Every structure is written in C-alpha cells, then in structure tokens.
Amino acid sequence: MSEARPPPPELEKLPTAWLLRVGAVALALLAAASVAAWALWVLWRPATERPLPVPPSTTQIGMIDQPPFSLDRRADALKARQRERLDGYGWVDVDAGVIHQPIDAAMRQLLSEGEGGAR
C-alpha cells in the first residue's frame, strides 16, 4: 500500500528588485529627515543656547569662572593656619581644661612622666 505523496510546494519568487527599491527609498527618506531635523535644531535654537566664541586670554572653562591654579593661594593660607594650630598651644575646651599642644611637646611630656602616662 503506497500512498501518493503530494508534490513539493513551489518556492515563492520574491520581487527582489522591488524590495531593493523600497529599501533604498526608505533609507533616502531617513537621511533627508535626519538632515532636516539637524538643520531645524541649529537654526531655531534660542540665542541663549548658542555658544559665543571665547577669547583665548580668558580663564573660563565652560560656564565656571576658573582661575589658573598657580594664581589661587587659598590652599596655601589653609595650610598655614593648620600648621600654626599644630605647632602652637591653645584651648580646646576652657571649661573642661583641655588644651592642644604640639605633638613633639606632648610626646616629651608623656615620656618624662614615666610609665604612669599623662592624664
């Protein structure tokens, strides 16, 4: 008993030339729309968003006024104040009787008091 097999299906023939033309037209439209959007973005921006040319002698980076590091002396002043506090004597809490003193003086005092240590 042999059964009759149906004939194999025929392969559909795709319209290749038509598909390529549709793809090319779609790509051309996409490119044209991109160029038009960019042109509208550039031309219709408010004047405040358009960057002005900056002369080469200015010390401005972006929108922040940034002086050169070699002219900024705030770090030197801060270091001088911190060094003065480390090397000097002064009150931390007058009511509690707590003082600050240089580290070298504190170490000498600790060693001179013997094994009992400083209060």
C-alpha positions as CSV (number, residue, x, y, z in Angstrom):
1,M,0.0,0.0,0.0
2,S,1.8,3.0,-1.1
3,E,0.3,6.3,-0.6
4,A,0.6,9.1,-3.1
5,R,2.7,12.0,-1.9
6,P,1.7,15.5,-2.7
7,P,4.0,17.4,-4.9
8,P,6.6,19.6,-3.1
9,P,5.5,23.2,-2.6
10,E,6.9,25.7,-5.1
11,L,9.2,28.3,-3.7
12,E,7.8,31.7,-3.9
13,K,9.7,34.0,-6.0
14,L,10.3,37.3,-4.1
15,P,10.3,40.5,-6.1
16,T,13.9,41.3,-5.3
17,A,14.2,44.4,-7.4
18,W,11.0,45.9,-5.9
19,L,12.3,45.2,-2.3
20,L,15.6,46.9,-3.0
21,R,13.9,49.9,-4.4
22,V,11.6,50.2,-1.4
23,G,14.7,49.9,0.9
24,A,16.6,52.5,-1.0
25,V,13.7,54.9,-0.8
26,A,13.3,54.3,2.9
27,L,17.0,55.0,3.6
28,A,16.9,58.1,1.5
29,L,13.8,59.4,3.4
30,L,15.5,58.7,6.7
31,A,18.7,60.5,5.6
32,A,16.7,63.5,4.4
33,A,14.6,63.6,7.6
34,S,17.8,63.5,9.7
35,V,19.4,66.4,7.8
36,A,16.2,68.4,8.1
37,A,15.9,67.8,11.8
38,W,19.5,68.8,12.4
39,A,19.1,72.0,10.3
40,L,16.0,73.0,12.2
41,W,17.7,72.3,15.5
42,V,20.6,74.5,14.6
43,L,18.6,77.4,13.1
44,W,15.7,77.6,15.6
45,R,17.7,77.4,18.9
46,P,17.3,80.4,21.1
47,A,20.2,82.8,21.1
48,T,21.0,82.0,24.7
49,E,21.9,78.4,23.8
50,R,24.3,79.3,21.1
51,P,27.8,79.4,22.5
52,L,29.7,82.6,22.0
53,P,33.3,82.5,20.9
54,V,35.6,82.9,23.9
55,P,38.8,85.0,23.5
56,P,41.9,82.9,24.1
57,S,43.0,85.1,27.0
58,T,40.0,84.3,29.3
59,T,40.3,81.9,32.2
60,Q,36.9,80.5,31.8
61,I,36.2,76.8,31.5
62,G,32.7,76.0,30.4
63,M,30.3,78.2,32.5
64,I,32.5,78.2,35.6
65,D,35.0,81.0,36.2
66,Q,38.1,79.0,36.8
67,P,41.3,80.9,37.7
68,P,44.6,79.2,37.0
69,F,45.8,77.0,39.9
70,S,49.1,78.9,40.1
71,L,47.2,82.1,41.0
72,D,44.9,80.5,43.6
73,R,46.5,81.0,47.1
74,R,43.6,79.7,49.3
75,A,45.3,76.3,49.8
76,D,48.5,77.9,51.0
77,A,46.6,80.0,53.5
78,L,44.7,77.0,54.8
79,K,47.9,75.0,55.2
80,A,49.5,77.9,57.1
81,R,46.5,78.1,59.5
82,Q,46.6,74.3,60.0
83,R,50.4,74.3,60.6
84,E,50.0,77.2,63.1
85,R,47.4,75.2,65.1
86,L,49.6,72.0,65.0
87,D,52.7,73.8,66.1
88,G,51.1,76.1,68.7
89,Y,49.4,75.9,72.1
90,G,45.7,76.8,72.7
91,W,42.5,75.9,74.4
92,V,40.2,73.2,73.0
93,D,37.7,73.5,75.9
94,V,38.3,76.1,78.6
95,D,35.6,74.8,81.0
96,A,36.9,71.2,80.8
97,G,40.6,72.4,81.0
98,V,41.5,70.7,77.7
99,I,44.3,72.3,75.7
100,H,46.1,71.4,72.4
101,Q,49.9,71.5,72.1
102,P,52.5,70.5,69.6
103,I,53.0,66.8,69.1
104,D,56.7,66.9,70.0
105,A,55.9,68.6,73.3
106,A,53.2,66.1,74.1
107,M,55.5,63.2,73.4
108,R,58.3,64.7,75.5
109,Q,55.7,65.3,78.4
110,L,54.5,61.7,78.1
111,L,58.0,60.3,78.2
112,S,59.0,62.5,81.1
113,E,56.0,61.4,83.3
114,G,57.3,57.8,83.3
115,E,55.2,54.8,83.0
116,G,52.1,56.3,84.5
117,G,51.5,58.3,81.4
118,A,49.8,61.7,81.0
119,R,46.3,62.5,82.1
